[in-house]
Amino acid sequence: MLRALRQPKWIVAAVFVVAVAAVFVRLGFWQLDRLDQRQLMNAVGKERIGADPVSLASLLAGAEGDLESLQYHRVFVIGTYNPSEEMLIRSRVHLGQAGFHVITPLVTDDGWAVLVNRGWVPLSMDTTPVEARPETGKHRVEGWVQLTQTRPALGPEDLPGDQVVFNRVDIGRMSEQITHNLTSVFVVASGETDTDLPALVDPPDFEDDGPHLAYAIQWFGFAAVALIGFYFLVRRKGRQST
C-alpha cells in the first residue's frame, strides 16, 4: 500500500482527499459555531419575551440607538389606533390558511406613533380599514418589539406611492404615508383578546436550535467517508500490485 502511495498520481490524490476532508471538518466546526450562536440567541430571546412588559418609550430612550438590543423585549404602549392609515402584509399563514397581517398605527398623547401588528385576517379582508377594526378610544397595547424588515436580495419590491398591501413591515417605507412620526421599531401585539380576528401572531419559538447539529454531523461524516474510502481504495490498489 505504501508503495502505491509513492506514485505521483496517488500522491496528488492523497493531497486532494486530505484537503477535501479538511474542508468538510471546517464546515462541521462552522455549524457547531452557528449552533452556539443560535442557542445564545434563544436564551436571550426567551429571557426578553418572558419578562414583564416595560414602557416602549422608556425602552427606546435607554437603548440610545442600539435597536438590535430591543428585539423581543416585552413592552406596552398607550395610545389611540388610527385605522385610516392601516396597512396589510401579504402572504401570511394562520392555521394553514392564507391571509394578511394587519398593521395599524397607534398614536400616543405625545404625538408620535408606533406600528402595531394586530394579528392575522383572511384574504377576504383585503381592504383597509379591515372589518375587524379596533374599538375607538385609548388602548393599552402589550406585545414584543420587532425590528424593521428589509427586502432580501431576491425579494419582491413594494410599489412606490400610497399602498394598502405591502410585502414586509418596512418602517422607513411605510412612514412615507403615515402622518405621525413613527418609532424605529414596531410592536407585535400579544395577550388576551375578546375577538377571533385579528388572530394574534404566535410568539417566536426559542426552543428550536435549528438544523446546525445535524449539519455538523453530516459534514464530519463526509470527511470520514472521504478518508476511509480513500484508505480502502489505496489498500486494494496495493494488493493488486503485489
GROMACS elastic network, one bead per residue, 0.5 to 0.9 nm:
[ bonds ]
;  ai    aj funct       b0    kb
    1     4     6  0.52160   500
    1     5     6  0.65406   500
    1   234     6  0.61564   500
    1   235     6  0.52870   500
    1   236     6  0.78874   500
    1   237     6  0.70500   500
    1   239     6  0.70087   500
    1   241     6  0.86480   500
    2     5     6  0.50719   500
    2     6     6  0.66272   500
    2   234     6  0.85443   500
    2   235     6  0.86615   500
    2   238     6  0.74509   500
    3     6     6  0.53337   500
    3     7     6  0.73676   500
    3   238     6  0.71501   500
    3   241     6  0.89663   500
    4     7     6  0.57302   500
    4    10     6  0.68882   500
    4    11     6  0.88401   500
    4   234     6  0.70308   500
    4   235     6  0.85822   500
    4   237     6  0.70331   500
    4   238     6  0.56860   500
    4   241     6  0.79158   500
    5     8     6  0.77580   500
    5     9     6  0.83352   500
    5    10     6  0.52538   500
    5    11     6  0.58140   500
    5    14     6  0.79073   500
    5   234     6  0.73734   500
    5   238     6  0.85444   500
    6     9     6  0.85531   500
    6    10     6  0.69330   500
    6    11     6  0.64193   500
    7    10     6  0.54189   500
    7    11     6  0.62175   500
    7    12     6  0.87808   500
    8    12     6  0.61849   500
    8    13     6  0.85187   500
    9    12     6  0.51809   500
    9    13     6  0.61476   500
    9    14     6  0.86095   500
   10    14     6  0.59341   500
   10    15     6  0.84910   500
   10   234     6  0.82066   500
   11    14     6  0.50665   500
   11    15     6  0.62255   500
   11    16     6  0.85805   500
   12    15     6  0.52092   500
   12    16     6  0.61795   500
   12    17     6  0.86817   500
   13    16     6  0.50658   500
   13    17     6  0.61316   500
   13    18     6  0.85921   500
   13   230     6  0.87618   500
   14    17     6  0.51738   500
   14    18     6  0.61179   500
   14    19     6  0.84694   500
   14   230     6  0.77311   500
   15    18     6  0.52448   500
   15    19     6  0.60656   500
   15    20     6  0.85981   500
   16    19     6  0.50900   500
   16    20     6  0.61369   500
   16    21     6  0.85608   500
   17    20     6  0.50916   500
   17    21     6  0.60575   500
   17    22     6  0.85093   500
   17   223     6  0.89446   500
   17   226     6  0.65070   500
   17   227     6  0.67809   500
   17   230     6  0.73513   500
   18    21     6  0.50325   500
   18    22     6  0.60625   500
   18    23     6  0.86478   500
   18   223     6  0.86416   500
   18   226     6  0.81241   500
   18   227     6  0.70412   500
   19    22     6  0.50579   500
   19    23     6  0.63257   500
   19    24     6  0.87427   500
   20    23     6  0.51100   500
   20    24     6  0.63182   500
   20    25     6  0.87210   500
   20   223     6  0.74465   500
   20   226     6  0.78251   500
   21    24     6  0.50077   500
   21    25     6  0.61854   500
   21    26     6  0.85771   500
   21   219     6  0.89806   500
   21   220     6  0.84092   500
   21   222     6  0.73590   500
   21   224     6  0.73932   500
   21   225     6  0.86983   500
   21   226     6  0.63106   500
   21   227     6  0.68422   500
   22    25     6  0.50635   500
   22    26     6  0.61199   500
   22    27     6  0.85976   500
   22   223     6  0.71784   500
   23    26     6  0.50351   500
   23    27     6  0.61851   500
   23    28     6  0.85906   500
   23   219     6  0.89235   500
   23   223     6  0.81307   500
   24    27     6  0.50849   500
   24    28     6  0.62095   500
   24    29     6  0.88351   500
   24   218     6  0.89644   500
   24   219     6  0.52091   500
   24   220     6  0.63063   500
   24   221     6  0.84868   500
   24   222     6  0.65413   500
   24   223     6  0.54106   500
   25    29     6  0.63864   500
   25    30     6  0.85815   500
   25   216     6  0.84228   500
   25   219     6  0.63279   500
   25   220     6  0.54770   500
   25   221     6  0.88287   500
   25   222     6  0.84032   500
   25   223     6  0.62269   500
   26    29     6  0.52093   500
   26    30     6  0.61352   500
   26    31     6  0.87137   500
   26   219     6  0.84358   500
   26   220     6  0.87336   500
   27    31     6  0.62637   500
   27    32     6  0.86982   500
   27   215     6  0.88043   500
   27   216     6  0.71505   500
   27   219     6  0.63751   500
   27   220     6  0.82170   500
   28    31     6  0.52191   500
   28    32     6  0.64547   500
   28    33     6  0.88045   500
   28   212     6  0.88996   500
   28   213     6  0.86467   500
   28   215     6  0.70444   500
   28   217     6  0.67861   500
   28   218     6  0.75536   500
   28   219     6  0.50140   500
   28   220     6  0.57309   500
   29    33     6  0.62044   500
   29    34     6  0.86241   500
   29   216     6  0.66603   500
   29   219     6  0.87884   500
   29   220     6  0.86618   500
   30    33     6  0.50273   500
   30    34     6  0.63083   500
   30    35     6  0.86352   500
   30   212     6  0.89995   500
   30   216     6  0.77172   500
   31    35     6  0.61385   500
   31    36     6  0.87110   500
   31   211     6  0.88809   500
   31   212     6  0.52245   500
   31   213     6  0.67810   500
   31   214     6  0.87691   500
   31   215     6  0.65512   500
   31   216     6  0.52320   500
   31   219     6  0.88217   500
   32    36     6  0.63351   500
   32    37     6  0.86967   500
   32   212     6  0.64994   500
   32   213     6  0.63588   500
   32   215     6  0.86618   500
   32   216     6  0.62027   500
   33    36     6  0.51319   500
   33    37     6  0.63470   500
   33    38     6  0.86628   500
   33   212     6  0.87013   500
   34    38     6  0.60485   500
   34    39     6  0.85435   500
   34   212     6  0.66266   500
   34   213     6  0.89334   500
   35    38     6  0.50330   500
   35    39     6  0.61206   500
   35    40     6  0.85570   500
   35   209     6  0.67574   500
   35   210     6  0.75867   500
   35   211     6  0.82911   500
   35   212     6  0.54178   500
   35   213     6  0.65948   500
   36    39     6  0.51817   500
   36    40     6  0.61899   500
   36    41     6  0.86350   500
   36   209     6  0.89614   500
   37    40     6  0.51088   500
   37    41     6  0.61526   500
   37    42     6  0.85597   500
   38    41     6  0.50618   500
   38    42     6  0.60715   500
   38    43     6  0.85948   500
   38   208     6  0.87733   500
   38   209     6  0.61182   500
   38   210     6  0.76102   500
   38   212     6  0.87816   500
   39    42     6  0.50015   500
   39    43     6  0.61591   500
   39    44     6  0.86479   500
   39   206     6  0.85206   500
   39   207     6  0.87098   500
   39   208     6  0.85520   500
   39   209     6  0.61084   500
   40    43     6  0.51118   500
   40    44     6  0.62310   500
   40    45     6  0.85049   500
   41    44     6  0.51400   500
   41    45     6  0.59263   500
   41    46     6  0.83906   500
   41   206     6  0.81820   500
   42    45     6  0.50439   500
   42    46     6  0.58841   500
   42    47     6  0.84602   500
   42   205     6  0.82655   500
   42   207     6  0.69184   500
   42   208     6  0.79590   500
   42   209     6  0.77269   500
   43    46     6  0.52043   500
   43    47     6  0.62262   500
   43    48     6  0.86819   500
   43   206     6  0.72956   500
   43   207     6  0.88138   500
   44    47     6  0.52162   500
   44    48     6  0.62038   500
   44    49     6  0.86805   500
   44    72     6  0.89466   500
   44   206     6  0.89991   500
   45    48     6  0.51215   500
   45    49     6  0.60433   500
   45    50     6  0.82932   500
   45    71     6  0.79717   500
   45    72     6  0.60620   500
   45    73     6  0.78771   500
   45   204     6  0.86374   500
   45   206     6  0.66974   500
   46    49     6  0.54427   500
   46    50     6  0.59296   500
   46    51     6  0.85853   500
   46    72     6  0.84181   500
   46   204     6  0.89833   500
   46   205     6  0.85547   500
   46   206     6  0.59463   500
   46   207     6  0.84933   500
   47    50     6  0.52960   500
   47    51     6  0.62823   500
   47    73     6  0.86096   500
   48    51     6  0.54535   500
   48    52     6  0.86011   500
   48    70     6  0.88910   500
   48    71     6  0.83085   500
   48    72     6  0.59200   500
   48    74     6  0.65400   500
   48   144     6  0.88444   500
   49    52     6  0.81632   500
   49    53     6  0.85515   500
   49    72     6  0.54925   500
   49    73     6  0.54291   500
   49    74     6  0.53711   500
   49   143     6  0.88394   500
   49   144     6  0.68046   500
   49   203     6  0.84582   500
   49   204     6  0.89557   500
   50    53     6  0.87728   500
   50    73     6  0.84099   500
   50    74     6  0.74337   500
   51    54     6  0.88244   500
   51    73     6  0.76695   500
   51    74     6  0.64711   500
   52    74     6  0.65041   500
   52    75     6  0.78990   500
   53    56     6  0.86471   500
   53    73     6  0.75668   500
   53    76     6  0.59282   500
   53   142     6  0.71905   500
   53   143     6  0.78359   500
   53   144     6  0.83496   500
   54    57     6  0.86662   500
   54    58     6  0.74979   500
   54    59     6  0.70474   500
   54    73     6  0.83371   500
   54    74     6  0.65002   500
   54    76     6  0.59322   500
   54    77     6  0.85974   500
   55    58     6  0.53503   500
   55    59     6  0.62215   500
   55    60     6  0.86926   500
   55    74     6  0.87752   500
   55    75     6  0.55027   500
   55    76     6  0.51769   500
   55    77     6  0.60849   500
   55    78     6  0.88689   500
   56    59     6  0.50128   500
   56    60     6  0.61118   500
   56    61     6  0.85742   500
   56    74     6  0.85811   500
   56    75     6  0.53560   500
   56    76     6  0.58760   500
   56    77     6  0.58412   500
   56   145     6  0.85317   500
   57    60     6  0.52515   500
   57    61     6  0.62369   500
   57    62     6  0.87142   500
   57    76     6  0.89203   500
   57    77     6  0.76859   500
   58    61     6  0.50344   500
   58    62     6  0.61392   500
   58    63     6  0.86221   500
   59    62     6  0.52154   500
   59    63     6  0.62302   500
   59    70     6  0.75201   500
   59    73     6  0.87176   500
   59    75     6  0.80302   500
   60    63     6  0.52124   500
   60    64     6  0.69962   500
   60    65     6  0.76129   500
   60    66     6  0.87495   500
   60    67     6  0.80145   500
   60    70     6  0.78126   500
   60   183     6  0.85980   500
   60   184     6  0.89271   500
   60   185     6  0.89420   500
   61    64     6  0.59056   500
   61    65     6  0.81464   500
   62    65     6  0.84517   500
   62    66     6  0.89654   500
   63    66     6  0.52185   500
   63    67     6  0.66596   500
   63    68     6  0.89535   500
   63    69     6  0.70543   500
   63    70     6  0.72087   500
   64    67     6  0.81283   500
   65    68     6  0.87475   500
   66    69     6  0.58102   500
   66    70     6  0.74858   500
   67    70     6  0.53378   500
   67    71     6  0.72176   500
   67   147     6  0.72773   500
   67   184     6  0.79522   500
   67   185     6  0.76181   500
   68    71     6  0.58791   500
   68   147     6  0.74310   500
   69    72     6  0.87780   500
   69    73     6  0.85010   500
   70    73     6  0.56967   500
   70   145     6  0.64564   500
   70   146     6  0.77342   500
   70   147     6  0.80683   500
   70   185     6  0.85243   500
   71    74     6  0.88619   500
   71   144     6  0.75349   500
   71   145     6  0.51122   500
   71   146     6  0.52155   500
   71   147     6  0.63201   500
   71   185     6  0.85781   500
   72    75     6  0.89588   500
   72   143     6  0.87526   500
   72   144     6  0.50976   500
   72   146     6  0.62474   500
   72   147     6  0.89603   500
   72   204     6  0.86634   500
   73   143     6  0.83393   500
   73   144     6  0.53602   500
   73   145     6  0.55233   500
   73   146     6  0.84467   500
   74   142     6  0.73431   500
   74   143     6  0.57047   500
   74   145     6  0.66293   500
   75   141     6  0.82732   500
   75   142     6  0.57391   500
   75   143     6  0.56574   500
   75   144     6  0.57798   500
   75   145     6  0.70281   500
   75   187     6  0.80268   500
   76   140     6  0.66036   500
   76   141     6  0.54171   500
   76   143     6  0.64682   500
   76   144     6  0.83085   500
   76   187     6  0.88192   500
   77   106     6  0.84655   500
   77   108     6  0.78907   500
   77   114     6  0.86058   500
   77   139     6  0.81170   500
   77   140     6  0.57663   500
   77   141     6  0.54066   500
   77   142     6  0.66832   500
   77   143     6  0.88501   500
   78   106     6  0.79842   500
   78   107     6  0.81503   500
   78   108     6  0.62083   500
   78   109     6  0.81820   500
   78   138     6  0.67699   500
   78   139     6  0.55902   500
   78   141     6  0.62275   500
   78   142     6  0.88983   500
   79   106     6  0.55794   500
   79   107     6  0.50550   500
   79   109     6  0.65180   500
   79   113     6  0.81948   500
   79   137     6  0.81549   500
   79   138     6  0.52041   500
   79   139     6  0.55423   500
   79   140     6  0.67597   500
   79   141     6  0.80331   500
   80   105     6  0.83309   500
   80   106     6  0.53215   500
   80   107     6  0.51387   500
   80   108     6  0.64529   500
   80   109     6  0.83484   500
   80   136     6  0.73383   500
   80   137     6  0.58050   500
   80   139     6  0.60404   500
   80   140     6  0.88532   500
   81    84     6  0.89289   500
   81   104     6  0.66116   500
   81   105     6  0.58431   500
   81   107     6  0.61457   500
   81   108     6  0.89217   500
   81   116     6  0.89735   500
   81   134     6  0.71820   500
   81   135     6  0.83705   500
   81   136     6  0.73829   500
   81   137     6  0.77633   500
   81   138     6  0.75860   500
   81   139     6  0.76574   500
   82    85     6  0.60200   500
   82    86     6  0.70076   500
   82   104     6  0.65085   500
   82   105     6  0.55595   500
   82   106     6  0.61737   500
   82   107     6  0.70040   500
   83    87     6  0.86038   500
   83   104     6  0.60218   500
   83   105     6  0.72549   500
   83   106     6  0.88581   500
   83   128     6  0.74623   500
   83   129     6  0.53934   500
   83   130     6  0.81683   500
   83   133     6  0.71427   500
   83   134     6  0.78887   500
   84   104     6  0.85804   500
   84   128     6  0.73594   500
   84   129     6  0.61393   500
   85   103     6  0.89111   500
   85   104     6  0.68476   500
   85   105     6  0.68882   500
   85   128     6  0.80494   500
   85   129     6  0.78083   500
   85   164     6  0.87045   500
   85   177     6  0.77056   500
   85   178     6  0.65546   500
   85   179     6  0.84305   500
   86   102     6  0.72001   500
   86   103     6  0.57695   500
   86   105     6  0.66785   500
   86   128     6  0.60579   500
   86   129     6  0.59979   500
   86   130     6  0.81850   500
   86   164     6  0.74848   500
   87   101     6  0.84259   500
   87   102     6  0.61403   500
   87   103     6  0.51066   500
   87   104     6  0.64678   500
   87   105     6  0.88860   500
   87   127     6  0.86669   500
   87   128     6  0.67713   500
   87   129     6  0.80674   500
   87   163     6  0.76891   500
   87   164     6  0.50372   500
   87   165     6  0.60094   500
   87   166     6  0.73269   500
   87   174     6  0.85775   500
   88   100     6  0.58308   500
   88   101     6  0.55893   500
   88   103     6  0.58802   500
   88   104     6  0.86740   500
   88   126     6  0.77158   500
   88   127     6  0.82880   500
   88   128     6  0.78479   500
   88   164     6  0.60682   500
   88   166     6  0.60666   500
   88   167     6  0.84128   500
   88   168     6  0.88575   500
   89    92     6  0.71636   500
   89    99     6  0.85361   500
   89   100     6  0.51992   500
   89   102     6  0.66226   500
   89   103     6  0.74350   500
   89   164     6  0.86455   500
   89   165     6  0.57255   500
   89   167     6  0.54782   500
   89   168     6  0.58527   500
   89   169     6  0.71842   500
   90    98     6  0.86797   500
   90    99     6  0.66326   500
   90   101     6  0.68988   500
   90   123     6  0.87871   500
   90   165     6  0.63996   500
   90   166     6  0.62342   500
   90   167     6  0.56619   500
   90   168     6  0.77515   500
   91    98     6  0.63642   500
   91    99     6  0.60847   500
   91   100     6  0.62143   500
   91   101     6  0.84632   500
   91   167     6  0.77132   500
   92    97     6  0.83248   500
   92    98     6  0.58051   500
   92    99     6  0.52427   500
   92   100     6  0.51681   500
   92   101     6  0.63877   500
   92   120     6  0.73951   500
   92   121     6  0.88640   500
   93    96     6  0.59081   500
   93    97     6  0.53276   500
   93    99     6  0.58997   500
   93   100     6  0.76111   500
   93   101     6  0.89455   500
   93   120     6  0.79292   500
   93   122     6  0.87870   500
   94    97     6  0.52429   500
   94    98     6  0.65540   500
   94    99     6  0.74254   500
   94   120     6  0.69865   500
   94   121     6  0.84868   500
   94   122     6  0.85709   500
   94   199     6  0.81341   500
   94   201     6  0.84059   500
   95    98     6  0.85389   500
   97   122     6  0.73529   500
   97   123     6  0.87542   500
   98   121     6  0.86085   500
   98   122     6  0.63891   500
   98   123     6  0.64780   500
   99   120     6  0.67094   500
   99   121     6  0.56056   500
   99   124     6  0.79272   500
   99   125     6  0.81562   500
   99   126     6  0.84928   500
  100   119     6  0.81907   500
  100   120     6  0.55301   500
  100   121     6  0.54157   500
  100   122     6  0.63071   500
  100   123     6  0.65295   500
  100   125     6  0.80991   500
  100   126     6  0.77936   500
  100   165     6  0.86491   500
  101   117     6  0.66371   500
  101   118     6  0.72120   500
  101   119     6  0.53424   500
  101   121     6  0.63750   500
  101   122     6  0.89094   500
  101   198     6  0.81351   500
  101   201     6  0.84751   500
  102   116     6  0.80659   500
  102   117     6  0.56960   500
  102   118     6  0.55159   500
  102   119     6  0.57065   500
  102   120     6  0.62575   500
  102   121     6  0.71343   500
  102   128     6  0.89462   500
  102   130     6  0.79874   500
  102   198     6  0.74598   500
  103   115     6  0.61943   500
  103   116     6  0.54404   500
  103   118     6  0.61701   500
  103   119     6  0.79331   500
  103   169     6  0.81332   500
  104   114     6  0.83589   500
  104   115     6  0.56700   500
  104   116     6  0.53195   500
  104   117     6  0.66328   500
  104   118     6  0.69882   500
  104   129     6  0.89490   500
  105   113     6  0.60458   500
  105   114     6  0.55605   500
  105   116     6  0.60142   500
  105   117     6  0.88930   500
  105   178     6  0.81052   500
  105   180     6  0.87532   500
  105   182     6  0.83817   500
  106   112     6  0.84930   500
  106   113     6  0.52930   500
  106   114     6  0.53596   500
  106   115     6  0.62194   500
  106   116     6  0.66586   500
  106   139     6  0.85901   500
  106   141     6  0.88718   500
  107   110     6  0.81412   500
  107   111     6  0.64176   500
  107   112     6  0.58984   500
  107   114     6  0.67341   500
  107   115     6  0.88950   500
  107   180     6  0.76262   500
  108   111     6  0.55067   500
  108   112     6  0.57502   500
  108   113     6  0.59430   500
  108   114     6  0.82550   500
  108   138     6  0.88599   500
  109   112     6  0.76441   500
  110   113     6  0.86916   500
  111   180     6  0.69453   500
  111   181     6  0.76064   500
  112   180     6  0.57935   500
  112   181     6  0.50726   500
  112   182     6  0.60626   500
  112   183     6  0.73129   500
  113   180     6  0.59654   500
  113   181     6  0.59483   500
  113   183     6  0.63955   500
  114   180     6  0.89947   500
  114   181     6  0.82945   500
  114   182     6  0.53923   500
  114   183     6  0.53525   500
  114   184     6  0.81785   500
  114   185     6  0.74418   500
  114   186     6  0.59362   500
  114   187     6  0.72892   500
  115   169     6  0.88016   500
  115   171     6  0.80269   500
  115   182     6  0.72644   500
  115   183     6  0.77561   500
  115   185     6  0.77919   500
  115   187     6  0.63860   500
  115   188     6  0.86265   500
  116   119     6  0.88006   500
  116   141     6  0.85089   500
  116   143     6  0.87735   500
  116   186     6  0.59523   500
  116   188     6  0.57840   500
  116   189     6  0.65199   500
  117   120     6  0.85151   500
  117   186     6  0.75949   500
  117   187     6  0.61765   500
  117   189     6  0.58896   500
  117   200     6  0.84890   500
  117   201     6  0.81337   500
  118   187     6  0.87302   500
  118   188     6  0.66744   500
  118   189     6  0.54883   500
  118   190     6  0.83015   500
  118   197     6  0.89783   500
  118   198     6  0.62848   500
  118   199     6  0.78122   500
  118   200     6  0.65191   500
  118   201     6  0.79064   500
  119   188     6  0.77266   500
  119   189     6  0.71381   500
  119   190     6  0.87632   500
  119   197     6  0.75085   500
  119   201     6  0.52575   500
  120   197     6  0.69590   500
  120   200     6  0.63811   500
  120   201     6  0.67826   500
  121   124     6  0.80334   500
  121   125     6  0.64595   500
  121   126     6  0.86784   500
  121   130     6  0.84251   500
  121   132     6  0.81798   500
  121   197     6  0.62095   500
  121   198     6  0.52764   500
  121   199     6  0.66835   500
  122   125     6  0.58481   500
  122   126     6  0.79736   500
  122   197     6  0.89160   500
  122   198     6  0.88117   500
  123   126     6  0.57977   500
  124   127     6  0.84579   500
  125   128     6  0.78283   500
  125   129     6  0.89446   500
  125   130     6  0.58356   500
  125   131     6  0.68740   500
  125   132     6  0.85764   500
  126   130     6  0.72838   500
  126   164     6  0.85724   500
  126   165     6  0.81346   500
  127   130     6  0.59150   500
  127   131     6  0.85464   500
  127   164     6  0.72672   500
  127   165     6  0.85914   500
  128   131     6  0.78571   500
  128   164     6  0.70419   500
  129   132     6  0.81128   500
  129   133     6  0.66145   500
  130   133     6  0.57459   500
  132   195     6  0.84065   500
  132   196     6  0.88744   500
  132   197     6  0.59413   500
  132   198     6  0.63526   500
  133   136     6  0.89631   500
  133   197     6  0.88211   500
  133   198     6  0.83915   500
  135   138     6  0.85912   500
  135   139     6  0.85452   500
  136   139     6  0.84873   500
  141   187     6  0.87918   500
  141   189     6  0.65803   500
  141   190     6  0.79962   500
  141   191     6  0.87285   500
  142   187     6  0.81303   500
  142   188     6  0.81042   500
  142   189     6  0.57188   500
  142   190     6  0.58605   500
  142   191     6  0.67313   500
  143   187     6  0.59240   500
  143   188     6  0.51743   500
  143   191     6  0.72421   500
  144   186     6  0.84255   500
  144   187     6  0.54949   500
  144   188     6  0.54063   500
  144   189     6  0.68322   500
  144   190     6  0.74482   500
  144   203     6  0.85005   500
  145   185     6  0.66574   500
  145   186     6  0.59110   500
  145   188     6  0.64910   500
  146   149     6  0.85604   500
  146   185     6  0.59438   500
  146   186     6  0.54362   500
  146   187     6  0.59380   500
  146   188     6  0.69995   500
  147   169     6  0.87417   500
  147   170     6  0.89570   500
  147   171     6  0.87353   500
  147   184     6  0.75818   500
  147   186     6  0.64551   500
  147   187     6  0.86982   500
  148   168     6  0.86020   500
  148   169     6  0.60524   500
  148   170     6  0.52901   500
  148   171     6  0.55518   500
  148   172     6  0.79332   500
  148   184     6  0.71331   500
  148   185     6  0.58339   500
  148   186     6  0.69870   500
  149   168     6  0.61026   500
  149   169     6  0.53596   500
  149   171     6  0.74863   500
  150   168     6  0.74280   500
  150   169     6  0.78963   500
  150   170     6  0.60420   500
  151   154     6  0.78624   500
  151   155     6  0.56873   500
  151   156     6  0.72531   500
  151   157     6  0.70849   500
  151   158     6  0.89740   500
  151   167     6  0.86015   500
  151   168     6  0.77609   500
  151   170     6  0.82286   500
  152   156     6  0.81830   500
  153   156     6  0.89076   500
  155   167     6  0.87499   500
  156   167     6  0.70240   500
  157   166     6  0.86636   500
  157   167     6  0.73555   500
  158   163     6  0.84631   500
  158   165     6  0.85126   500
  158   166     6  0.59600   500
  158   167     6  0.63940   500
  158   168     6  0.83957   500
  158   173     6  0.84436   500
  159   162     6  0.83930   500
  159   163     6  0.73373   500
  159   166     6  0.82273   500
  160   163     6  0.76578   500
  160   173     6  0.88152   500
  161   176     6  0.82249   500
  161   177     6  0.79693   500
  162   174     6  0.86532   500
  162   176     6  0.78968   500
  162   177     6  0.59803   500
  163   166     6  0.71653   500
  163   174     6  0.87868   500
  163   177     6  0.82619   500
  166   169     6  0.73996   500
  166   170     6  0.85535   500
  166   174     6  0.87804   500
  167   170     6  0.85110   500
  168   171     6  0.89915   500
  169   172     6  0.88823   500
  169   173     6  0.84103   500
  169   174     6  0.75570   500
  169   186     6  0.82829   500
  170   173     6  0.53957   500
  170   174     6  0.60928   500
  170   175     6  0.85119   500
  171   174     6  0.50508   500
  171   175     6  0.58535   500
  171   176     6  0.88233   500
  171   182     6  0.76986   500
  171   183     6  0.83001   500
  171   184     6  0.68142   500
  171   185     6  0.73776   500
  171   186     6  0.78048   500
  172   175     6  0.52754   500
  172   176     6  0.70637   500
  172   182     6  0.87528   500
  172   184     6  0.80970   500
  173   176     6  0.57142   500
  173   177     6  0.80737   500
  174   177     6  0.58714   500
  174   178     6  0.67342   500
  175   179     6  0.78030   500
  175   180     6  0.80921   500
  175   181     6  0.74960   500
  175   182     6  0.65613   500
  176   179     6  0.82033   500
  178   181     6  0.75474   500
  178   182     6  0.78866   500
  179   182     6  0.88894   500
  182   185     6  0.82177   500
  182   186     6  0.87800   500
  183   186     6  0.70598   500
  188   200     6  0.84053   500
  188   201     6  0.72866   500
  188   203     6  0.87536   500
  189   200     6  0.67702   500
  189   201     6  0.74388   500
  190   193     6  0.84962   500
  190   200     6  0.62883   500
  190   201     6  0.73019   500
  190   202     6  0.81940   500
  190   203     6  0.80141   500
  191   200     6  0.82018   500
  192   200     6  0.88522   500
  193   196     6  0.76389   500
  193   197     6  0.88010   500
  193   199     6  0.86582   500
  193   200     6  0.82148   500
  194   197     6  0.89426   500
  195   198     6  0.73457   500
  195   199     6  0.80565   500
  196   199     6  0.58069   500
  196   200     6  0.87327   500
  197   200     6  0.78297   500
  198   201     6  0.88767   500
  199   202     6  0.89977   500
  200   203     6  0.89746   500
  201   204     6  0.89990   500
  202   205     6  0.86297   500
  205   208     6  0.63397   500
  206   209     6  0.77436   500
  208   211     6  0.88033   500
  209   212     6  0.74065   500
  209   213     6  0.83413   500
  210   213     6  0.77834   500
  210   214     6  0.87352   500
  211   214     6  0.54021   500
  211   215     6  0.61723   500
  211   216     6  0.87165   500
  212   215     6  0.50183   500
  212   216     6  0.60874   500
  212   217     6  0.86695   500
  213   216     6  0.50405   500
  213   217     6  0.62732   500
  213   218     6  0.85370   500
  214   217     6  0.52206   500
  214   218     6  0.61654   500
  214   219     6  0.87737   500
  215   219     6  0.62184   500
  215   220     6  0.86514   500
  216   219     6  0.51965   500
  216   220     6  0.62235   500
  216   221     6  0.84554   500
  217   220     6  0.51520   500
  217   221     6  0.59842   500
  217   222     6  0.86192   500
  218   222     6  0.62405   500
  218   223     6  0.87765   500
  219   222     6  0.50317   500
  219   223     6  0.63998   500
  219   224     6  0.87523   500
  220   223     6  0.51054   500
  220   224     6  0.63003   500
  220   225     6  0.86780   500
  221   224     6  0.50635   500
  221   225     6  0.61016   500
  221   226     6  0.85686   500
  222   225     6  0.50919   500
  222   226     6  0.61502   500
  222   227     6  0.87207   500
  223   226     6  0.51750   500
  223   227     6  0.63008   500
  223   228     6  0.85349   500
  224   227     6  0.52857   500
  224   228     6  0.58762   500
  224   229     6  0.80709   500
  225   228     6  0.52711   500
  225   229     6  0.55630   500
  225   230     6  0.82008   500
  226   229     6  0.52533   500
  226   230     6  0.60645   500
  226   231     6  0.85880   500
  227   230     6  0.52138   500
  227   231     6  0.61569   500
  227   232     6  0.88347   500
  228   231     6  0.50044   500
  228   232     6  0.63765   500
  228   233     6  0.85884   500
  229   232     6  0.53756   500
  229   233     6  0.61701   500
  229   234     6  0.87162   500
  230   234     6  0.61367   500
  230   235     6  0.84213   500
  231   234     6  0.53134   500
  231   235     6  0.60608   500
  231   236     6  0.86567   500
  232   236     6  0.60413   500
  232   237     6  0.84634   500
  233   236     6  0.52609   500
  233   237     6  0.62277   500
  233   238     6  0.86341   500
  234   238     6  0.60504   500
  234   239     6  0.86569   500
  235   238     6  0.50767   500
  235   239     6  0.63574   500
  235   240     6  0.87122   500
  236   239     6  0.51592   500
  236   240     6  0.62447   500
  236   241     6  0.87549   500
  237   240     6  0.50737   500
  237   241     6  0.63102   500
  237   242     6  0.89461   500
  238   241     6  0.52198   500
  238   242     6  0.65487   500
  239   242     6  0.53881   500
